[in-house]
Amino acid sequence: MLYRNIITIEPVKRGGKPGIRRMRITVYDVLGWLSAGMSHAEILGQEPHS
């Protein structure tokens, strides 16, 4: 799987920050949660549409 299929940059969403396609989560958010020790399941639980 290519990251280009998952990560998008849209100037009108989240201030143009790289985000996860079809979700209102930025890459910055995910990296922060991972560095804080959250599991993949916990991160997916942050988004109501996951």
PDB file of N, H, CA, C and O in Angstrom:
ATOM      1  N   MET A   1       0.843  -1.170   0.000  1.00  0.00           N
ATOM      2  CA  MET A   1       0.000   0.000   0.000  1.00  0.00           C
ATOM      3  C   MET A   1       0.894   1.240   0.000  1.00  0.00           C
ATOM      4  O   MET A   1       1.839   1.336   0.784  1.00  0.00           O
ATOM      5  N   LEU A   2       0.593   2.158  -0.863  1.00  0.00           N
ATOM      6  H   LEU A   2      -0.175   2.080  -1.499  1.00  0.00           H
ATOM      7  CA  LEU A   2       1.352   3.392  -0.949  1.00  0.00           C
ATOM      8  C   LEU A   2       0.773   4.464  -0.029  1.00  0.00           C
ATOM      9  O   LEU A   2      -0.445   4.588   0.093  1.00  0.00           O
ATOM     10  N   TYR A   3       1.637   5.228   0.610  1.00  0.00           N
ATOM     11  H   TYR A   3       2.627   5.127   0.510  1.00  0.00           H
ATOM     12  CA  TYR A   3       1.162   6.289   1.494  1.00  0.00           C
ATOM     13  C   TYR A   3       0.350   7.313   0.727  1.00  0.00           C
ATOM     14  O   TYR A   3      -0.515   7.966   1.311  1.00  0.00           O
ATOM     15  N   ARG A   4       0.599   7.473  -0.562  1.00  0.00           N
ATOM     16  H   ARG A   4       1.301   6.942  -1.037  1.00  0.00           H
ATOM     17  CA  ARG A   4      -0.152   8.454  -1.365  1.00  0.00           C
ATOM     18  C   ARG A   4      -1.623   8.088  -1.480  1.00  0.00           C
ATOM     19  O   ARG A   4      -2.455   8.946  -1.775  1.00  0.00           O
ATOM     20  N   ASN A   5      -1.950   6.821  -1.250  1.00  0.00           N
ATOM     21  H   ASN A   5      -1.275   6.124  -1.010  1.00  0.00           H
ATOM     22  CA  ASN A   5      -3.346   6.393  -1.279  1.00  0.00           C
ATOM     23  C   ASN A   5      -4.049   6.659   0.045  1.00  0.00           C
ATOM     24  O   ASN A   5      -5.272   6.549   0.129  1.00  0.00           O
ATOM     25  N   ILE A   6      -3.292   7.007   1.075  1.00  0.00           N
ATOM     26  H   ILE A   6      -2.298   7.096   1.007  1.00  0.00           H
ATOM     27  CA  ILE A   6      -3.852   7.199   2.410  1.00  0.00           C
ATOM     28  C   ILE A   6      -3.751   8.650   2.868  1.00  0.00           C
ATOM     29  O   ILE A   6      -4.693   9.180   3.457  1.00  0.00           O
ATOM     30  N   ILE A   7      -2.621   9.293   2.603  1.00  0.00           N
ATOM     31  H   ILE A   7      -1.856   8.862   2.124  1.00  0.00           H
ATOM     32  CA  ILE A   7      -2.372  10.652   3.084  1.00  0.00           C
ATOM     33  C   ILE A   7      -2.682  11.651   1.984  1.00  0.00           C
ATOM     34  O   ILE A   7      -2.211  11.515   0.855  1.00  0.00           O
ATOM     35  N   THR A   8      -3.482  12.663   2.326  1.00  0.00           N
ATOM     36  H   THR A   8      -3.864  12.773   3.244  1.00  0.00           H
ATOM     37  CA  THR A   8      -3.827  13.708   1.374  1.00  0.00           C
ATOM     38  C   THR A   8      -3.512  15.074   1.963  1.00  0.00           C
ATOM     39  O   THR A   8      -3.434  15.241   3.180  1.00  0.00           O
ATOM     40  N   ILE A   9      -3.336  16.032   1.091  1.00  0.00           N
ATOM     41  H   ILE A   9      -3.399  15.897   0.102  1.00  0.00           H
ATOM     42  CA  ILE A   9      -3.166  17.423   1.505  1.00  0.00           C
ATOM     43  C   ILE A   9      -4.196  18.237   0.741  1.00  0.00           C
ATOM     44  O   ILE A   9      -4.127  18.377  -0.480  1.00  0.00           O
ATOM     45  N   GLU A  10      -5.157  18.772   1.495  1.00  0.00           N
ATOM     46  H   GLU A  10      -5.214  18.658   2.487  1.00  0.00           H
ATOM     47  CA  GLU A  10      -6.205  19.596   0.904  1.00  0.00           C
ATOM     48  C   GLU A  10      -6.190  20.947   1.608  1.00  0.00           C
ATOM     49  O   GLU A  10      -6.419  21.019   2.816  1.00  0.00           O
ATOM     50  N   PRO A  11      -5.921  22.023   0.862  1.00  0.00           N
ATOM     51  CA  PRO A  11      -5.785  23.344   1.480  1.00  0.00           C
ATOM     52  C   PRO A  11      -6.993  23.792   2.306  1.00  0.00           C
ATOM     53  O   PRO A  11      -6.836  24.575   3.243  1.00  0.00           O
ATOM     54  N   VAL A  12      -8.189  23.313   1.976  1.00  0.00           N
ATOM     55  H   VAL A  12      -8.317  22.678   1.214  1.00  0.00           H
ATOM     56  CA  VAL A  12      -9.391  23.764   2.680  1.00  0.00           C
ATOM     57  C   VAL A  12      -9.712  22.926   3.917  1.00  0.00           C
ATOM     58  O   VAL A  12     -10.643  23.258   4.651  1.00  0.00           O
ATOM     59  N   LYS A  13      -8.969  21.856   4.163  1.00  0.00           N
ATOM     60  H   LYS A  13      -8.212  21.586   3.566  1.00  0.00           H
ATOM     61  CA  LYS A  13      -9.208  20.998   5.328  1.00  0.00           C
ATOM     62  C   LYS A  13      -8.030  21.051   6.280  1.00  0.00           C
ATOM     63  O   LYS A  13      -6.877  20.912   5.871  1.00  0.00           O
ATOM     64  N   ARG A  14      -8.332  21.254   7.555  1.00  0.00           N
ATOM     65  H   ARG A  14      -9.268  21.368   7.887  1.00  0.00           H
ATOM     66  CA  ARG A  14      -7.331  21.228   8.626  1.00  0.00           C
ATOM     67  C   ARG A  14      -6.139  22.135   8.343  1.00  0.00           C
ATOM     68  O   ARG A  14      -5.010  21.814   8.712  1.00  0.00           O
ATOM     69  N   GLY A  15      -6.385  23.251   7.698  1.00  0.00           N
ATOM     70  H   GLY A  15      -7.303  23.512   7.398  1.00  0.00           H
ATOM     71  CA  GLY A  15      -5.328  24.225   7.443  1.00  0.00           C
ATOM     72  C   GLY A  15      -4.272  23.752   6.469  1.00  0.00           C
ATOM     73  O   GLY A  15      -3.154  24.266   6.471  1.00  0.00           O
ATOM     74  N   GLY A  16      -4.609  22.780   5.635  1.00  0.00           N
ATOM     75  H   GLY A  16      -5.518  22.363   5.633  1.00  0.00           H
ATOM     76  CA  GLY A  16      -3.668  22.282   4.642  1.00  0.00           C
ATOM     77  C   GLY A  16      -2.661  21.279   5.172  1.00  0.00           C
ATOM     78  O   GLY A  16      -1.737  20.888   4.459  1.00  0.00           O
ATOM     79  N   LYS A  17      -2.835  20.856   6.434  1.00  0.00           N
ATOM     80  H   LYS A  17      -3.586  21.174   7.013  1.00  0.00           H
ATOM     81  CA  LYS A  17      -1.922  19.865   7.003  1.00  0.00           C
ATOM     82  C   LYS A  17      -2.185  18.500   6.368  1.00  0.00           C
ATOM     83  O   LYS A  17      -3.326  18.198   6.021  1.00  0.00           O
ATOM     84  N   PRO A  18      -1.155  17.674   6.211  1.00  0.00           N
ATOM     85  CA  PRO A  18      -1.362  16.325   5.684  1.00  0.00           C
ATOM     86  C   PRO A  18      -2.316  15.554   6.590  1.00  0.00           C
ATOM     87  O   PRO A  18      -2.162  15.547   7.812  1.00  0.00           O
ATOM     88  N   GLY A  19      -3.300  14.909   5.974  1.00  0.00           N
ATOM     89  H   GLY A  19      -3.424  14.915   4.982  1.00  0.00           H
ATOM     90  CA  GLY A  19      -4.302  14.195   6.750  1.00  0.00           C
ATOM     91  C   GLY A  19      -4.569  12.809   6.196  1.00  0.00           C
ATOM     92  O   GLY A  19      -4.100  12.441   5.118  1.00  0.00           O
ATOM     93  N   ILE A  20      -5.334  12.055   6.964  1.00  0.00           N
ATOM     94  H   ILE A  20      -5.714  12.353   7.839  1.00  0.00           H
ATOM     95  CA  ILE A  20      -5.716  10.710   6.566  1.00  0.00           C
ATOM     96  C   ILE A  20      -6.967  10.836   5.694  1.00  0.00           C
ATOM     97  O   ILE A  20      -7.946  11.468   6.091  1.00  0.00           O
ATOM     98  N   ARG A  21      -6.929  10.238   4.520  1.00  0.00           N
ATOM     99  H   ARG A  21      -6.134   9.724   4.197  1.00  0.00           H
ATOM    100  CA  ARG A  21      -8.021  10.345   3.550  1.00  0.00           C
ATOM    101  C   ARG A  21      -9.370   9.990   4.177  1.00  0.00           C
ATOM    102  O   ARG A  21      -9.499   8.983   4.873  1.00  0.00           O
ATOM    103  N   ARG A  22     -10.362  10.826   3.920  1.00  0.00           N
ATOM    104  H   ARG A  22     -10.257  11.644   3.354  1.00  0.00           H
ATOM    105  CA  ARG A  22     -11.744  10.666   4.367  1.00  0.00           C
ATOM    106  C   ARG A  22     -11.906  10.693   5.889  1.00  0.00           C
ATOM    107  O   ARG A  22     -12.928  10.249   6.413  1.00  0.00           O
ATOM    108  N   MET A  23     -10.909  11.208   6.591  1.00  0.00           N
ATOM    109  H   MET A  23     -10.080  11.568   6.166  1.00  0.00           H
ATOM    110  CA  MET A  23     -11.001  11.335   8.045  1.00  0.00           C
ATOM    111  C   MET A  23     -10.557  12.744   8.419  1.00  0.00           C
ATOM    112  O   MET A  23      -9.827  13.391   7.668  1.00  0.00           O
ATOM    113  N   ARG A  24     -10.988  13.205   9.553  1.00  0.00           N
ATOM    114  H   ARG A  24     -11.581  12.679  10.164  1.00  0.00           H
ATOM    115  CA  ARG A  24     -10.590  14.531  10.019  1.00  0.00           C
ATOM    116  C   ARG A  24      -9.414  14.427  10.992  1.00  0.00           C
ATOM    117  O   ARG A  24      -9.354  15.155  11.983  1.00  0.00           O
ATOM    118  N   ILE A  25      -8.485  13.522  10.704  1.00  0.00           N
ATOM    119  H   ILE A  25      -8.534  12.931   9.899  1.00  0.00           H
ATOM    120  CA  ILE A  25      -7.306  13.314  11.537  1.00  0.00           C
ATOM    121  C   ILE A  25      -6.081  13.670  10.713  1.00  0.00           C
ATOM    122  O   ILE A  25      -5.949  13.244   9.565  1.00  0.00           O
ATOM    123  N   THR A  26      -5.178  14.458  11.305  1.00  0.00           N
ATOM    124  H   THR A  26      -5.285  14.805  12.237  1.00  0.00           H
ATOM    125  CA  THR A  26      -3.942  14.797  10.604  1.00  0.00           C
ATOM    126  C   THR A  26      -2.867  13.760  10.900  1.00  0.00           C
ATOM    127  O   THR A  26      -2.949  13.016  11.877  1.00  0.00           O
ATOM    128  N   VAL A  27      -1.876  13.729  10.048  1.00  0.00           N
ATOM    129  H   VAL A  27      -1.810  14.333   9.254  1.00  0.00           H
ATOM    130  CA  VAL A  27      -0.727  12.853  10.268  1.00  0.00           C
ATOM    131  C   VAL A  27      -0.051  13.250  11.577  1.00  0.00           C
ATOM    132  O   VAL A  27       0.415  12.392  12.326  1.00  0.00           O
ATOM    133  N   TYR A  28       0.001  14.550  11.848  1.00  0.00           N
ATOM    134  H   TYR A  28      -0.378  15.247  11.239  1.00  0.00           H
ATOM    135  CA  TYR A  28       0.583  15.060  13.087  1.00  0.00           C
ATOM    136  C   TYR A  28      -0.130  14.454  14.299  1.00  0.00           C
ATOM    137  O   TYR A  28       0.515  14.057  15.270  1.00  0.00           O
ATOM    138  N   ASP A  29      -1.480  14.384  14.236  1.00  0.00           N
ATOM    139  H   ASP A  29      -2.004  14.706  13.447  1.00  0.00           H
ATOM    140  CA  ASP A  29      -2.252  13.786  15.333  1.00  0.00           C
ATOM    141  C   ASP A  29      -1.830  12.339  15.563  1.00  0.00           C
ATOM    142  O   ASP A  29      -1.556  11.938  16.694  1.00  0.00           O
ATOM    143  N   VAL A  30      -1.779  11.563  14.488  1.00  0.00           N
ATOM    144  H   VAL A  30      -2.002  11.889  13.569  1.00  0.00           H
ATOM    145  CA  VAL A  30      -1.448  10.135  14.592  1.00  0.00           C
ATOM    146  C   VAL A  30      -0.042   9.942  15.160  1.00  0.00           C
ATOM    147  O   VAL A  30       0.164   9.105  16.039  1.00  0.00           O
ATOM    148  N   LEU A  31       0.908  10.700  14.670  1.00  0.00           N
ATOM    149  H   LEU A  31       0.741  11.380  13.956  1.00  0.00           H
ATOM    150  CA  LEU A  31       2.277  10.566  15.167  1.00  0.00           C
ATOM    151  C   LEU A  31       2.367  10.953  16.641  1.00  0.00           C
ATOM    152  O   LEU A  31       3.111  10.335  17.404  1.00  0.00           O
ATOM    153  N   GLY A  32       1.621  11.958  17.034  1.00  0.00           N
ATOM    154  H   GLY A  32       1.017  12.460  16.415  1.00  0.00           H
ATOM    155  CA  GLY A  32       1.601  12.363  18.439  1.00  0.00           C
ATOM    156  C   GLY A  32       1.022  11.280  19.329  1.00  0.00           C
ATOM    157  O   GLY A  32       1.549  11.005  20.407  1.00  0.00           O
ATOM    158  N   TRP A  33      -0.064  10.666  18.879  1.00  0.00           N
ATOM    159  H   TRP A  33      -0.493  10.890  18.003  1.00  0.00           H
ATOM    160  CA  TRP A  33      -0.678   9.593  19.659  1.00  0.00           C
ATOM    161  C   TRP A  33       0.245   8.385  19.755  1.00  0.00           C
ATOM    162  O   TRP A  33       0.352   7.773  20.818  1.00  0.00           O
ATOM    163  N   LEU A  34       0.911   8.037  18.659  1.00  0.00           N
ATOM    164  H   LEU A  34       0.824   8.535  17.796  1.00  0.00           H
ATOM    165  CA  LEU A  34       1.845   6.906  18.688  1.00  0.00           C
ATOM    166  C   LEU A  34       2.994   7.184  19.650  1.00  0.00           C
ATOM    167  O   LEU A  34       3.398   6.304  20.410  1.00  0.00           O
ATOM    168  N   SER A  35       3.524   8.410  19.617  1.00  0.00           N
ATOM    169  H   SER A  35       3.196   9.125  18.999  1.00  0.00           H
ATOM    170  CA  SER A  35       4.644   8.743  20.498  1.00  0.00           C
ATOM    171  C   SER A  35       4.213   8.774  21.961  1.00  0.00           C
ATOM    172  O   SER A  35       5.037   8.603  22.859  1.00  0.00           O
ATOM    173  N   ALA A  36       2.913   8.996  22.200  1.00  0.00           N
ATOM    174  H   ALA A  36       2.244   9.136  21.471  1.00  0.00           H
ATOM    175  CA  ALA A  36       2.392   8.992  23.571  1.00  0.00           C
ATOM    176  C   ALA A  36       2.097   7.583  24.060  1.00  0.00           C
ATOM    177  O   ALA A  36       1.726   7.391  25.218  1.00  0.00           O
ATOM    178  N   GLY A  37       2.262   6.585  23.175  1.00  0.00           N
ATOM    179  H   GLY A  37       2.564   6.741  22.234  1.00  0.00           H
ATOM    180  CA  GLY A  37       2.082   5.199  23.582  1.00  0.00           C
ATOM    181  C   GLY A  37       0.719   4.599  23.276  1.00  0.00           C
ATOM    182  O   GLY A  37       0.423   3.492  23.726  1.00  0.00           O
ATOM    183  N   MET A  38      -0.118   5.305  22.520  1.00  0.00           N
ATOM    184  H   MET A  38       0.123   6.204  22.155  1.00  0.00           H
ATOM    185  CA  MET A  38      -1.430   4.751  22.176  1.00  0.00           C
ATOM    186  C   MET A  38      -1.275   3.587  21.204  1.00  0.00           C
ATOM    187  O   MET A  38      -0.365   3.572  20.375  1.00  0.00           O
ATOM    188  N   SER A  39      -2.171   2.617  21.316  1.00  0.00           N
ATOM    189  H   SER A  39      -2.910   2.629  21.989  1.00  0.00           H
ATOM    190  CA  SER A  39      -2.158   1.480  20.392  1.00  0.00           C
ATOM    191  C   SER A  39      -2.897   1.860  19.109  1.00  0.00           C
ATOM    192  O   SER A  39      -3.594   2.873  19.053  1.00  0.00           O
ATOM    193  N   HIS A  40      -2.729   1.028  18.083  1.00  0.00           N
ATOM    194  H   HIS A  40      -2.163   0.205  18.129  1.00  0.00           H
ATOM    195  CA  HIS A  40      -3.435   1.273  16.821  1.00  0.00           C
ATOM    196  C   HIS A  40      -4.944   1.264  17.045  1.00  0.00           C
ATOM    197  O   HIS A  40      -5.659   2.093  16.482  1.00  0.00           O
ATOM    198  N   ALA A  41      -5.429   0.338  17.858  1.00  0.00           N
ATOM    199  H   ALA A  41      -4.848  -0.335  18.316  1.00  0.00           H
ATOM    200  CA  ALA A  41      -6.863   0.247  18.144  1.00  0.00           C
ATOM    201  C   ALA A  41      -7.371   1.508  18.841  1.00  0.00           C
ATOM    202  O   ALA A  41      -8.461   1.990  18.532  1.00  0.00           O
ATOM    203  N   GLU A  42      -6.598   2.037  19.767  1.00  0.00           N
ATOM    204  H   GLU A  42      -5.713   1.645  20.017  1.00  0.00           H
ATOM    205  CA  GLU A  42      -6.999   3.258  20.462  1.00  0.00           C
ATOM    206  C   GLU A  42      -7.049   4.435  19.497  1.00  0.00           C
ATOM    207  O   GLU A  42      -7.954   5.266  19.569  1.00  0.00           O
ATOM    208  N   ILE A  43      -6.088   4.504  18.607  1.00  0.00           N
ATOM    209  H   ILE A  43      -5.352   3.829  18.549  1.00  0.00           H
ATOM    210  CA  ILE A  43      -6.062   5.600  17.629  1.00  0.00           C
ATOM    211  C   ILE A  43      -7.268   5.508  16.707  1.00  0.00           C
ATOM    212  O   ILE A  43      -7.918   6.517  16.434  1.00  0.00           O
ATOM    213  N   LEU A  44      -7.573   4.312  16.228  1.00  0.00           N
ATOM    214  H   LEU A  44      -7.045   3.492  16.451  1.00  0.00           H
ATOM    215  CA  LEU A  44      -8.734   4.146  15.359  1.00  0.00           C
ATOM    216  C   LEU A  44     -10.019   4.502  16.093  1.00  0.00           C
ATOM    217  O   LEU A  44     -10.981   4.941  15.463  1.00  0.00           O
ATOM    218  N   GLY A  45     -10.058   4.325  17.389  1.00  0.00           N
ATOM    219  H   GLY A  45      -9.277   3.967  17.901  1.00  0.00           H
ATOM    220  CA  GLY A  45     -11.221   4.681  18.189  1.00  0.00           C
ATOM    221  C   GLY A  45     -11.422   6.169  18.330  1.00  0.00           C
ATOM    222  O   GLY A  45     -12.498   6.604  18.740  1.00  0.00           O
ATOM    223  N   GLN A  46     -10.418   6.968  18.004  1.00  0.00           N
ATOM    224  H   GLN A  46      -9.544   6.615  17.671  1.00  0.00           H
ATOM    225  CA  GLN A  46     -10.524   8.427  18.087  1.00  0.00           C
ATOM    226  C   GLN A  46     -11.457   8.990  17.018  1.00  0.00           C
ATOM    227  O   GLN A  46     -12.021  10.069  17.198  1.00  0.00           O
ATOM    228  N   GLU A  47     -11.624   8.281  15.924  1.00  0.00           N
ATOM    229  H   GLU A  47     -11.167   7.404  15.778  1.00  0.00           H
ATOM    230  CA  GLU A  47     -12.443   8.739  14.805  1.00  0.00           C
ATOM    231  C   GLU A  47     -13.752   7.972  14.813  1.00  0.00           C
ATOM    232  O   GLU A  47     -13.738   6.744  14.729  1.00  0.00           O
ATOM    233  N   PRO A  48     -14.895   8.665  14.912  1.00  0.00           N
ATOM    234  CA  PRO A  48     -16.167   7.950  14.981  1.00  0.00           C
ATOM    235  C   PRO A  48     -16.514   7.147  13.730  1.00  0.00           C
ATOM    236  O   PRO A  48     -17.360   6.255  13.798  1.00  0.00           O
ATOM    237  N   HIS A  49     -15.890   7.436  12.594  1.00  0.00           N
ATOM    238  H   HIS A  49     -15.203   8.160  12.539  1.00  0.00           H
ATOM    239  CA  HIS A  49     -16.189   6.734  11.346  1.00  0.00           C
ATOM    240  C   HIS A  49     -15.213   5.614  11.068  1.00  0.00           C
ATOM    241  O   HIS A  49     -15.224   5.081   9.958  1.00  0.00           O
ATOM    242  N   SER A  50     -14.368   5.225  12.010  1.00  0.00           N
ATOM    243  H   SER A  50     -14.359   5.658  12.911  1.00  0.00           H
ATOM    244  CA  SER A  50     -13.344   4.208  11.743  1.00  0.00           C
ATOM    245  C   SER A  50     -13.879   2.806  11.772  1.00  0.00           C
ATOM    246  O   SER A  50     -13.127   1.854  11.564  1.00  0.00           O
TER     247      SER A  50
END
